[in-house]
Amino acid sequence: MAKLILLAVVFYIVYSLVKKQKTAPPPAMREEEMVRCAQCGIHLPRSECIVSGGETFCSDEHRRLQRK
Ligand SMILES: [Zn+2]
C-alpha cells in the first residue's frame, strides 16, 4: 500500500514539472542575454561565456583557438 502512495506522489511531481515547463520557461532563461561563440558559433548565456578582446567564447579552449 505504501508503494502505491509513493507511486502516486512521484506521478504527481512529474506531472506538475511537465506542466510547468509547457506553460512558461523559467524567468532566468527569458531574461538572460544570449551571446555567440566567435569560434564555433554556439549560443550561450552571457553569464557562462568567456569575454576576450571584445569577442565572446563558449570555452577557454575556443578563446585560445581564436587568438592564434
Ligand atoms: Zn565555441
N, CA, C, O and the ligand as a Tripos MOL2 file, in Angstrom:
@<TRIPOS>MOLECULE
protein
  273   271    69     0     0
PROTEIN
NO_CHARGES

@<TRIPOS>ATOM
      1 N           0.8330   -1.2080    0.0000 N.3       1 MET1
      2 CA          0.0000    0.0000    0.0000 C.3       1 MET1
      3 C           0.8690    1.2590    0.0000 C.2       1 MET1
      4 O           0.5680    2.2300   -0.6950 O.2       1 MET1
      5 N           1.9420    1.2350    0.7800 N.am      2 ALA2
      6 CA          2.8540    2.3760    0.8490 C.3       2 ALA2
      7 C           3.4780    2.6360   -0.5170 C.2       2 ALA2
      8 O           3.7370    3.7810   -0.8880 O.2       2 ALA2
      9 N           3.7160    1.5560   -1.2600 N.am      3 LYS3
     10 CA          4.3040    1.6930   -2.5980 C.3       3 LYS3
     11 C           3.3720    2.4520   -3.5370 C.2       3 LYS3
     12 O           3.8140    3.2730   -4.3410 O.2       3 LYS3
     13 N           2.0810    2.1680   -3.4240 N.am      4 LEU4
     14 CA          1.0910    2.8380   -4.2700 C.3       4 LEU4
     15 C           1.0580    4.3440   -4.0020 C.2       4 LEU4
     16 O           0.9670    5.1500   -4.9290 O.2       4 LEU4
     17 N           1.1320    4.7030   -2.7390 N.am      5 ILE5
     18 CA          1.1200    6.1240   -2.3740 C.3       5 ILE5
     19 C           2.3720    6.8090   -2.9220 C.2       5 ILE5
     20 O           2.3100    7.9110   -3.4670 O.2       5 ILE5
     21 N           3.5000    6.1330   -2.7640 N.am      6 LEU6
     22 CA          4.7700    6.6700   -3.2610 C.3       6 LEU6
     23 C           4.7000    6.8810   -4.7720 C.2       6 LEU6
     24 O           5.1450    7.9010   -5.2990 O.2       6 LEU6
     25 N           4.1270    5.8880   -5.4520 N.am      7 LEU7
     26 CA          3.9870    5.9540   -6.9080 C.3       7 LEU7
     27 C           3.1140    7.1460   -7.3120 C.2       7 LEU7
     28 O           3.4150    7.8640   -8.2660 O.2       7 LEU7
     29 N           2.0410    7.3340   -6.5710 N.am      8 ALA8
     30 CA          1.1250    8.4470   -6.8490 C.3       8 ALA8
     31 C           1.8250    9.7890   -6.6500 C.2       8 ALA8
     32 O           1.6270   10.7240   -7.4260 O.2       8 ALA8
     33 N           2.6370    9.8730   -5.6130 N.am      9 VAL9
     34 CA          3.3760   11.1160   -5.3240 C.3       9 VAL9
     35 C           4.3740   11.3990   -6.4500 C.2       9 VAL9
     36 O           4.4930   12.5320   -6.9180 O.2       9 VAL9
     37 N           5.0860   10.3570   -6.8730 N.am     10 VAL10
     38 CA          6.0680   10.5090   -7.9600 C.3      10 VAL10
     39 C           5.3730   10.9660   -9.2410 C.2      10 VAL10
     40 O           5.8570   11.8630   -9.9310 O.2      10 VAL10
     41 N           4.2460   10.3500   -9.5520 N.am     11 PHE11
     42 CA          3.4880   10.7310  -10.7410 C.3      11 PHE11
     43 C           3.0490   12.1910  -10.6750 C.2      11 PHE11
     44 O           3.1050   12.9180  -11.6660 O.2      11 PHE11
     45 N           2.6120   12.6020   -9.4860 N.am     12 TYR12
     46 CA          2.1370   13.9780   -9.3170 C.3      12 TYR12
     47 C           3.2840   14.9640   -9.5190 C.2      12 TYR12
     48 O           3.0990   16.0000  -10.1570 O.2      12 TYR12
     49 N           4.4730   14.6550   -8.9810 N.am     13 ILE13
     50 CA          5.6420   15.5440   -9.1180 C.3      13 ILE13
     51 C           6.0390   15.6640  -10.5930 C.2      13 ILE13
     52 O           6.2650   16.7620  -11.1010 O.2      13 ILE13
     53 N           6.1190   14.5150  -11.2650 N.am     14 VAL14
     54 CA          6.4960   14.5120  -12.6860 C.3      14 VAL14
     55 C           5.4710   15.2980  -13.5070 C.2      14 VAL14
     56 O           5.8360   16.0830  -14.3830 O.2      14 VAL14
     57 N           4.1990   15.0800  -13.2190 N.am     15 TYR15
     58 CA          3.1300   15.7600  -13.9490 C.3      15 TYR15
     59 C           3.2030   17.2720  -13.7580 C.2      15 TYR15
     60 O           3.0610   18.0300  -14.7180 O.2      15 TYR15
     61 N           3.4250   17.7110  -12.5180 N.am     16 SER16
     62 CA          3.4850   19.1540  -12.2570 C.3      16 SER16
     63 C           4.7280   19.7770  -12.8820 C.2      16 SER16
     64 O           4.6950   20.9340  -13.3010 O.2      16 SER16
     65 N           5.8170   19.0270  -12.9490 N.am     17 LEU17
     66 CA          7.0370   19.5350  -13.5810 C.3      17 LEU17
     67 C           6.8280   19.7180  -15.0810 C.2      17 LEU17
     68 O           7.2100   20.7430  -15.6450 O.2      17 LEU17
     69 N           6.2230   18.7280  -15.7200 N.am     18 VAL18
     70 CA          5.9580   18.7900  -17.1590 C.3      18 VAL18
     71 C           5.0210   19.9460  -17.4810 C.2      18 VAL18
     72 O           5.2270   20.6790  -18.4480 O.2      18 VAL18
     73 N           3.9900   20.0980  -16.6550 N.am     19 LYS19
     74 CA          3.0130   21.1600  -16.8520 C.3      19 LYS19
     75 C           3.6720   22.5370  -16.7420 C.2      19 LYS19
     76 O           3.3850   23.4430  -17.5230 O.2      19 LYS19
     77 N           4.5580   22.6710  -15.7580 N.am     20 LYS20
     78 CA          5.2690   23.9230  -15.5260 C.3      20 LYS20
     79 C           6.1210   24.2910  -16.7410 C.2      20 LYS20
     80 O           6.1280   25.4440  -17.1740 O.2      20 LYS20
     81 N           6.8360   23.3110  -17.2870 N.am     21 GLN21
     82 CA          7.7290   23.5550  -18.4240 C.3      21 GLN21
     83 C           6.9660   24.0100  -19.6600 C.2      21 GLN21
     84 O           7.4480   24.8380  -20.4330 O.2      21 GLN21
     85 N           5.7590   23.4540  -19.8370 N.am     22 LYS22
     86 CA          4.9760   23.7830  -21.0250 C.3      22 LYS22
     87 C           4.3750   25.1800  -20.9580 C.2      22 LYS22
     88 O           4.2780   25.8720  -21.9710 O.2      22 LYS22
     89 N           3.9700   25.5920  -19.7540 N.am     23 THR23
     90 CA          3.2820   26.8790  -19.6260 C.3      23 THR23
     91 C           4.2350   28.0620  -19.7500 C.2      23 THR23
     92 O           3.9510   28.9950  -20.5010 O.2      23 THR23
     93 N           5.3610   28.0490  -19.0310 N.am     24 ALA24
     94 CA          6.2760   29.1930  -19.0890 C.3      24 ALA24
     95 C           7.7000   28.7850  -18.7600 C.2      24 ALA24
     96 O           7.9330   28.0360  -17.8110 O.2      24 ALA24
     97 N           8.6520   29.2760  -19.5430 N.am     25 PRO25
     98 CA         10.0440   28.9870  -19.2230 C.3      25 PRO25
     99 C          10.4500   29.7440  -17.9610 C.2      25 PRO25
    100 O           9.8340   30.7610  -17.6420 O.2      25 PRO25
    101 N          11.4640   29.2810  -17.2350 N.am     26 PRO26
    102 CA         11.8910   29.9820  -16.0250 C.3      26 PRO26
    103 C          12.3210   31.4140  -16.3510 C.2      26 PRO26
    104 O          12.9150   31.6420  -17.4050 O.2      26 PRO26
    105 N          12.0370   32.3850  -15.4750 N.am     27 PRO27
    106 CA         12.3490   33.7880  -15.7440 C.3      27 PRO27
    107 C          13.8170   33.9890  -16.1060 C.2      27 PRO27
    108 O          14.1360   34.8340  -16.9430 O.2      27 PRO27
    109 N          14.7050   33.2300  -15.4910 N.am     28 ALA28
    110 CA         16.1420   33.3910  -15.7510 C.3      28 ALA28
    111 C          16.4630   33.0950  -17.2090 C.2      28 ALA28
    112 O          17.3240   33.7440  -17.8030 O.2      28 ALA28
    113 N          15.7640   32.1050  -17.7910 N.am     29 MET29
    114 CA         16.0200   31.7310  -19.1760 C.3      29 MET29
    115 C          15.5780   32.8270  -20.1420 C.2      29 MET29
    116 O          16.2020   33.0320  -21.1830 O.2      29 MET29
    117 N          14.5120   33.5240  -19.7990 N.am     30 ARG30
    118 CA         13.9780   34.5400  -20.6980 C.3      30 ARG30
    119 C          14.7810   35.8380  -20.6300 C.2      30 ARG30
    120 O          14.9570   36.5260  -21.6350 O.2      30 ARG30
    121 N          15.2650   36.1610  -19.4270 N.am     31 GLU31
    122 CA         15.9380   37.4400  -19.2440 C.3      31 GLU31
    123 C          17.4310   37.3740  -19.5650 C.2      31 GLU31
    124 O          18.0590   38.3970  -19.8380 O.2      31 GLU31
    125 N          17.9920   36.1680  -19.5310 N.am     32 GLU32
    126 CA         19.4240   36.0220  -19.7890 C.3      32 GLU32
    127 C          19.7510   36.3710  -21.2440 C.2      32 GLU32
    128 O          19.1390   35.8360  -22.1690 O.2      32 GLU32
    129 N          20.6890   37.2450  -21.4340 N.am     33 GLU33
    130 CA         21.0980   37.6320  -22.7800 C.3      33 GLU33
    131 C          21.9540   36.5210  -23.3890 C.2      33 GLU33
    132 O          22.8690   36.0090  -22.7440 O.2      33 GLU33
    133 N          21.6490   36.1540  -24.6340 N.am     34 MET34
    134 CA         22.4000   35.1050  -25.2940 C.3      34 MET34
    135 C          23.5050   35.7150  -26.1600 C.2      34 MET34
    136 O          23.2920   36.6980  -26.8700 O.2      34 MET34
    137 N          24.6730   35.1120  -26.0820 N.am     35 VAL35
    138 CA         25.7970   35.5750  -26.9000 C.3      35 VAL35
    139 C          26.2900   34.4210  -27.7680 C.2      35 VAL35
    140 O          25.9460   33.2630  -27.5320 O.2      35 VAL35
    141 N          27.0930   34.7480  -28.7660 N.am     36 ARG36
    142 CA         27.5390   33.7450  -29.7300 C.3      36 ARG36
    143 C          29.0450   33.5400  -29.5910 C.2      36 ARG36
    144 O          29.8050   34.5010  -29.4710 O.2      36 ARG36
    145 N          29.4600   32.2930  -29.6070 N.am     37 CYS37
    146 CA         30.8930   31.9920  -29.5550 C.3      37 CYS37
    147 C          31.5220   32.3770  -30.8870 C.2      37 CYS37
    148 O          31.0550   31.9510  -31.9430 O.2      37 CYS37
    149 N          32.5830   33.1830  -30.8410 N.am     38 ALA38
    150 CA         33.2380   33.6560  -32.0640 C.3      38 ALA38
    151 C          33.9790   32.5330  -32.7850 C.2      38 ALA38
    152 O          34.3330   32.6760  -33.9550 O.2      38 ALA38
    153 N          34.2110   31.4350  -32.1060 N.am     39 GLN39
    154 CA         34.9640   30.3250  -32.7070 C.3      39 GLN39
    155 C          34.0400   29.2980  -33.3590 C.2      39 GLN39
    156 O          34.2260   28.9590  -34.5280 O.2      39 GLN39
    157 N          33.0470   28.7980  -32.6210 N.am     40 CYS40
    158 CA         32.2010   27.7240  -33.1580 C.3      40 CYS40
    159 C          30.7720   28.1810  -33.4640 C.2      40 CYS40
    160 O          30.0260   27.4500  -34.1150 O.2      40 CYS40
    161 N          30.3750   29.3790  -33.0080 N.am     41 GLY41
    162 CA         29.0590   29.9070  -33.3490 C.3      41 GLY41
    163 C          27.9260   29.4460  -32.4600 C.2      41 GLY41
    164 O          26.7660   29.7600  -32.7270 O.2      41 GLY41
    165 N          28.2390   28.7010  -31.3990 N.am     42 ILE42
    166 CA         27.1810   28.2180  -30.4950 C.3      42 ILE42
    167 C          26.6650   29.3860  -29.6530 C.2      42 ILE42
    168 O          27.4140   30.3040  -29.3190 O.2      42 ILE42
    169 N          25.3830   29.3370  -29.3170 N.am     43 HIS43
    170 CA         24.8010   30.3820  -28.4770 C.3      43 HIS43
    171 C          24.7930   29.9300  -27.0220 C.2      43 HIS43
    172 O          24.4880   28.7750  -26.7230 O.2      43 HIS43
    173 N          25.1290   30.8480  -26.1220 N.am     44 LEU44
    174 CA         25.1440   30.5280  -24.6930 C.3      44 LEU44
    175 C          24.8360   31.7740  -23.8830 C.2      44 LEU44
    176 O          25.0200   32.8920  -24.3640 O.2      44 LEU44
    177 N          24.3600   31.5820  -22.6320 N.am     45 PRO45
    178 CA         24.0510   32.7510  -21.7950 C.3      45 PRO45
    179 C          25.3010   33.5770  -21.5210 C.2      45 PRO45
    180 O          26.4030   33.0420  -21.3940 O.2      45 PRO45
    181 N          25.1080   34.9010  -21.4330 N.am     46 ARG46
    182 CA         26.2420   35.7880  -21.2320 C.3      46 ARG46
    183 C          26.9980   35.4610  -19.9400 C.2      46 ARG46
    184 O          28.2180   35.6120  -19.8740 O.2      46 ARG46
    185 N          26.2730   35.0160  -18.9250 N.am     47 SER47
    186 CA         26.9280   34.7330  -17.6450 C.3      47 SER47
    187 C          27.8640   33.5260  -17.7280 C.2      47 SER47
    188 O          28.7280   33.3500  -16.8680 O.2      47 SER47
    189 N          27.6950   32.6870  -18.7690 N.am     48 GLU48
    190 CA         28.5240   31.4870  -18.8870 C.3      48 GLU48
    191 C          29.6240   31.6390  -19.9300 C.2      48 GLU48
    192 O          30.4520   30.7430  -20.0910 O.2      48 GLU48
    193 N          29.6400   32.7590  -20.6380 N.am     49 CYS49
    194 CA         30.6170   32.9000  -21.7130 C.3      49 CYS49
    195 C          31.9270   33.4870  -21.2040 C.2      49 CYS49
    196 O          32.0030   34.0020  -20.0880 O.2      49 CYS49
    197 N          32.9530   33.4010  -22.0390 N.am     50 ILE50
    198 CA         34.2590   33.9710  -21.7330 C.3      50 ILE50
    199 C          34.4600   35.1440  -22.6890 C.2      50 ILE50
    200 O          34.3790   34.9780  -23.9060 O.2      50 ILE50
    201 N          34.7210   36.3180  -22.1440 N.am     51 VAL51
    202 CA         34.9170   37.5070  -22.9740 C.3      51 VAL51
    203 C          36.4000   37.7950  -23.0890 C.2      51 VAL51
    204 O          37.1210   37.8490  -22.0920 O.2      51 VAL51
    205 N          36.8460   37.9820  -24.3360 N.am     52 SER52
    206 CA         38.2680   38.2850  -24.5640 C.3      52 SER52
    207 C          38.4020   39.1740  -25.7810 C.2      52 SER52
    208 O          37.9830   38.7970  -26.8750 O.2      52 SER52
    209 N          38.9770   40.3430  -25.6040 N.am     53 GLY53
    210 CA         39.2120   41.2580  -26.7140 C.3      53 GLY53
    211 C          37.9410   41.6630  -27.4530 C.2      53 GLY53
    212 O          37.9560   41.8180  -28.6740 O.2      53 GLY53
    213 N          36.8340   41.8360  -26.7150 N.am     54 GLY54
    214 CA         35.5700   42.2460  -27.3250 C.3      54 GLY54
    215 C          34.8020   41.1150  -27.9760 C.2      54 GLY54
    216 O          33.7100   41.3370  -28.4990 O.2      54 GLY54
    217 N          35.3500   39.8920  -27.9570 N.am     55 GLU55
    218 CA         34.6790   38.7210  -28.5200 C.3      55 GLU55
    219 C          34.2180   37.8120  -27.3880 C.2      55 GLU55
    220 O          34.7970   37.8170  -26.3020 O.2      55 GLU55
    221 N          33.1710   37.0300  -27.6490 N.am     56 THR56
    222 CA         32.6750   36.0970  -26.6430 C.3      56 THR56
    223 C          32.9230   34.6640  -27.0970 C.2      56 THR56
    224 O          32.8260   34.3510  -28.2830 O.2      56 THR56
    225 N          33.2440   33.7970  -26.1360 N.am     57 PHE57
    226 CA         33.5550   32.3980  -26.4410 C.3      57 PHE57
    227 C          32.8400   31.4730  -25.4690 C.2      57 PHE57
    228 O          32.5340   31.8490  -24.3370 O.2      57 PHE57
    229 N          32.5730   30.2230  -25.9470 N.am     58 CYS58
    230 CA         31.8510   29.2690  -25.1150 C.3      58 CYS58
    231 C          32.7850   28.5830  -24.1260 C.2      58 CYS58
    232 O          32.3370   28.0790  -23.0960 O.2      58 CYS58
    233 N          34.0650   28.5600  -24.4260 N.am     59 SER59
    234 CA         35.0100   27.8790  -23.5350 C.3      59 SER59
    235 C          36.3860   28.5130  -23.6590 C.2      59 SER59
    236 O          36.6670   29.2290  -24.6200 O.2      59 SER59
    237 N          37.2300   28.2470  -22.6890 N.am     60 ASP60
    238 CA         38.5900   28.7830  -22.7060 C.3      60 ASP60
    239 C          39.3770   28.2240  -23.8890 C.2      60 ASP60
    240 O          40.2530   28.8910  -24.4400 O.2      60 ASP60
    241 N          39.0510   26.9870  -24.2700 N.am     61 GLU61
    242 CA         39.7220   26.3490  -25.4010 C.3      61 GLU61
    243 C          39.4660   27.1320  -26.6960 C.2      61 GLU61
    244 O          40.3870   27.3580  -27.4810 O.2      61 GLU61
    245 N          38.2250   27.5390  -26.9090 N.am     62 HIS62
    246 CA         37.8890   28.2840  -28.1260 C.3      62 HIS62
    247 C          38.4710   29.6930  -28.1000 C.2      62 HIS62
    248 O          38.7850   30.2660  -29.1430 O.2      62 HIS62
    249 N          38.6100   30.2380  -26.9030 N.am     63 ARG63
    250 CA         39.2310   31.5540  -26.7780 C.3      63 ARG63
    251 C          40.6910   31.4680  -27.2440 C.2      63 ARG63
    252 O          41.1890   32.3640  -27.9260 O.2      63 ARG63
    253 N          41.3570   30.3900  -26.8700 N.am     64 ARG64
    254 CA         42.7590   30.2060  -27.2700 C.3      64 ARG64
    255 C          42.8770   29.9220  -28.7640 C.2      64 ARG64
    256 O          43.8140   30.3900  -29.4110 O.2      64 ARG64
    257 N          41.9260   29.1530  -29.3220 N.am     65 LEU65
    258 CA         41.9550   28.8300  -30.7450 C.3      65 LEU65
    259 C          41.8180   30.1000  -31.5890 C.2      65 LEU65
    260 O          42.4910   30.2630  -32.6070 O.2      65 LEU65
    261 N          40.9350   30.9920  -31.1430 N.am     66 GLN66
    262 CA         40.6680   32.2120  -31.8900 C.3      66 GLN66
    263 C          41.8640   33.1460  -31.8730 C.2      66 GLN66
    264 O          42.0900   33.8880  -32.8290 O.2      66 GLN66
    265 N          42.6120   33.1160  -30.8160 N.am     67 ARG67
    266 CA         43.7560   34.0160  -30.6440 C.3      67 ARG67
    267 C          44.9060   33.7080  -31.5850 C.2      67 ARG67
    268 O          45.7210   34.5860  -31.8700 O.2      67 ARG67
    269 N          44.9870   32.4770  -32.0720 N.am     68 LYS68
    270 CA         46.1040   32.0580  -32.9190 C.3      68 LYS68
    271 C          46.1370   32.8160  -34.2490 C.2      68 LYS68
    272 O          47.0190   32.5770  -35.0740 O.2      68 LYS68
    273 ZN         32.8980   27.7090  -29.0690 Zn       69 ZN69
@<TRIPOS>BOND
     1     1     2 1
     2     2     3 1
     3     3     4 2
     4     3     5 am
     5     5     6 1
     6     6     7 1
     7     7     8 2
     8     7     9 am
     9     9    10 1
    10    10    11 1
    11    11    12 2
    12    11    13 am
    13    13    14 1
    14    14    15 1
    15    15    16 2
    16    15    17 am
    17    17    18 1
    18    18    19 1
    19    19    20 2
    20    19    21 am
    21    21    22 1
    22    22    23 1
    23    23    24 2
    24    23    25 am
    25    25    26 1
    26    26    27 1
    27    27    28 2
    28    27    29 am
    29    29    30 1
    30    30    31 1
    31    31    32 2
    32    31    33 am
    33    33    34 1
    34    34    35 1
    35    35    36 2
    36    35    37 am
    37    37    38 1
    38    38    39 1
    39    39    40 2
    40    39    41 am
    41    41    42 1
    42    42    43 1
    43    43    44 2
    44    43    45 am
    45    45    46 1
    46    46    47 1
    47    47    48 2
    48    47    49 am
    49    49    50 1
    50    50    51 1
    51    51    52 2
    52    51    53 am
    53    53    54 1
    54    54    55 1
    55    55    56 2
    56    55    57 am
    57    57    58 1
    58    58    59 1
    59    59    60 2
    60    59    61 am
    61    61    62 1
    62    62    63 1
    63    63    64 2
    64    63    65 am
    65    65    66 1
    66    66    67 1
    67    67    68 2
    68    67    69 am
    69    69    70 1
    70    70    71 1
    71    71    72 2
    72    71    73 am
    73    73    74 1
    74    74    75 1
    75    75    76 2
    76    75    77 am
    77    77    78 1
    78    78    79 1
    79    79    80 2
    80    79    81 am
    81    81    82 1
    82    82    83 1
    83    83    84 2
    84    83    85 am
    85    85    86 1
    86    86    87 1
    87    87    88 2
    88    87    89 am
    89    89    90 1
    90    90    91 1
    91    91    92 2
    92    91    93 am
    93    93    94 1
    94    94    95 1
    95    95    96 2
    96    95    97 am
    97    97    98 1
    98    98    99 1
    99    99   100 2
   100    99   101 am
   101   101   102 1
   102   102   103 1
   103   103   104 2
   104   103   105 am
   105   105   106 1
   106   106   107 1
   107   107   108 2
   108   107   109 am
   109   109   110 1
   110   110   111 1
   111   111   112 2
   112   111   113 am
   113   113   114 1
   114   114   115 1
   115   115   116 2
   116   115   117 am
   117   117   118 1
   118   118   119 1
   119   119   120 2
   120   119   121 am
   121   121   122 1
   122   122   123 1
   123   123   124 2
   124   123   125 am
   125   125   126 1
   126   126   127 1
   127   127   128 2
   128   127   129 am
   129   129   130 1
   130   130   131 1
   131   131   132 2
   132   131   133 am
   133   133   134 1
   134   134   135 1
   135   135   136 2
   136   135   137 am
   137   137   138 1
   138   138   139 1
   139   139   140 2
   140   139   141 am
   141   141   142 1
   142   142   143 1
   143   143   144 2
   144   143   145 am
   145   145   146 1
   146   146   147 1
   147   147   148 2
   148   147   149 am
   149   149   150 1
   150   150   151 1
   151   151   152 2
   152   151   153 am
   153   153   154 1
   154   154   155 1
   155   155   156 2
   156   155   157 am
   157   157   158 1
   158   158   159 1
   159   159   160 2
   160   159   161 am
   161   161   162 1
   162   162   163 1
   163   163   164 2
   164   163   165 am
   165   165   166 1
   166   166   167 1
   167   167   168 2
   168   167   169 am
   169   169   170 1
   170   170   171 1
   171   171   172 2
   172   171   173 am
   173   173   174 1
   174   174   175 1
   175   175   176 2
   176   175   177 am
   177   177   178 1
   178   178   179 1
   179   179   180 2
   180   179   181 am
   181   181   182 1
   182   182   183 1
   183   183   184 2
   184   183   185 am
   185   185   186 1
   186   186   187 1
   187   187   188 2
   188   187   189 am
   189   189   190 1
   190   190   191 1
   191   191   192 2
   192   191   193 am
   193   193   194 1
   194   194   195 1
   195   195   196 2
   196   195   197 am
   197   197   198 1
   198   198   199 1
   199   199   200 2
   200   199   201 am
   201   201   202 1
   202   202   203 1
   203   203   204 2
   204   203   205 am
   205   205   206 1
   206   206   207 1
   207   207   208 2
   208   207   209 am
   209   209   210 1
   210   210   211 1
   211   211   212 2
   212   211   213 am
   213   213   214 1
   214   214   215 1
   215   215   216 2
   216   215   217 am
   217   217   218 1
   218   218   219 1
   219   219   220 2
   220   219   221 am
   221   221   222 1
   222   222   223 1
   223   223   224 2
   224   223   225 am
   225   225   226 1
   226   226   227 1
   227   227   228 2
   228   227   229 am
   229   229   230 1
   230   230   231 1
   231   231   232 2
   232   231   233 am
   233   233   234 1
   234   234   235 1
   235   235   236 2
   236   235   237 am
   237   237   238 1
   238   238   239 1
   239   239   240 2
   240   239   241 am
   241   241   242 1
   242   242   243 1
   243   243   244 2
   244   243   245 am
   245   245   246 1
   246   246   247 1
   247   247   248 2
   248   247   249 am
   249   249   250 1
   250   250   251 1
   251   251   252 2
   252   251   253 am
   253   253   254 1
   254   254   255 1
   255   255   256 2
   256   255   257 am
   257   257   258 1
   258   258   259 1
   259   259   260 2
   260   259   261 am
   261   261   262 1
   262   262   263 1
   263   263   264 2
   264   263   265 am
   265   265   266 1
   266   266   267 1
   267   267   268 2
   268   267   269 am
   269   269   270 1
   270   270   271 1
   271   271   272 2
@<TRIPOS>SUBSTRUCTURE
     1 MET1         2 RESIDUE 1 A MET
     2 ALA2         6 RESIDUE 1 A ALA
     3 LYS3        10 RESIDUE 1 A LYS
     4 LEU4        14 RESIDUE 1 A LEU
     5 ILE5        18 RESIDUE 1 A ILE
     6 LEU6        22 RESIDUE 1 A LEU
     7 LEU7        26 RESIDUE 1 A LEU
     8 ALA8        30 RESIDUE 1 A ALA
     9 VAL9        34 RESIDUE 1 A VAL
    10 VAL10       38 RESIDUE 1 A VAL
    11 PHE11       42 RESIDUE 1 A PHE
    12 TYR12       46 RESIDUE 1 A TYR
    13 ILE13       50 RESIDUE 1 A ILE
    14 VAL14       54 RESIDUE 1 A VAL
    15 TYR15       58 RESIDUE 1 A TYR
    16 SER16       62 RESIDUE 1 A SER
    17 LEU17       66 RESIDUE 1 A LEU
    18 VAL18       70 RESIDUE 1 A VAL
    19 LYS19       74 RESIDUE 1 A LYS
    20 LYS20       78 RESIDUE 1 A LYS
    21 GLN21       82 RESIDUE 1 A GLN
    22 LYS22       86 RESIDUE 1 A LYS
    23 THR23       90 RESIDUE 1 A THR
    24 ALA24       94 RESIDUE 1 A ALA
    25 PRO25       98 RESIDUE 1 A PRO
    26 PRO26      102 RESIDUE 1 A PRO
    27 PRO27      106 RESIDUE 1 A PRO
    28 ALA28      110 RESIDUE 1 A ALA
    29 MET29      114 RESIDUE 1 A MET
    30 ARG30      118 RESIDUE 1 A ARG
    31 GLU31      122 RESIDUE 1 A GLU
    32 GLU32      126 RESIDUE 1 A GLU
    33 GLU33      130 RESIDUE 1 A GLU
    34 MET34      134 RESIDUE 1 A MET
    35 VAL35      138 RESIDUE 1 A VAL
    36 ARG36      142 RESIDUE 1 A ARG
    37 CYS37      146 RESIDUE 1 A CYS
    38 ALA38      150 RESIDUE 1 A ALA
    39 GLN39      154 RESIDUE 1 A GLN
    40 CYS40      158 RESIDUE 1 A CYS
    41 GLY41      162 RESIDUE 1 A GLY
    42 ILE42      166 RESIDUE 1 A ILE
    43 HIS43      170 RESIDUE 1 A HIS
    44 LEU44      174 RESIDUE 1 A LEU
    45 PRO45      178 RESIDUE 1 A PRO
    46 ARG46      182 RESIDUE 1 A ARG
    47 SER47      186 RESIDUE 1 A SER
    48 GLU48      190 RESIDUE 1 A GLU
    49 CYS49      194 RESIDUE 1 A CYS
    50 ILE50      198 RESIDUE 1 A ILE
    51 VAL51      202 RESIDUE 1 A VAL
    52 SER52      206 RESIDUE 1 A SER
    53 GLY53      210 RESIDUE 1 A GLY
    54 GLY54      214 RESIDUE 1 A GLY
    55 GLU55      218 RESIDUE 1 A GLU
    56 THR56      222 RESIDUE 1 A THR
    57 PHE57      226 RESIDUE 1 A PHE
    58 CYS58      230 RESIDUE 1 A CYS
    59 SER59      234 RESIDUE 1 A SER
    60 ASP60      238 RESIDUE 1 A ASP
    61 GLU61      242 RESIDUE 1 A GLU
    62 HIS62      246 RESIDUE 1 A HIS
    63 ARG63      250 RESIDUE 1 A ARG
    64 ARG64      254 RESIDUE 1 A ARG
    65 LEU65      258 RESIDUE 1 A LEU
    66 GLN66      262 RESIDUE 1 A GLN
    67 ARG67      266 RESIDUE 1 A ARG
    68 LYS68      270 RESIDUE 1 A LYS
    69 ZN69       273 GROUP 0 **** ****
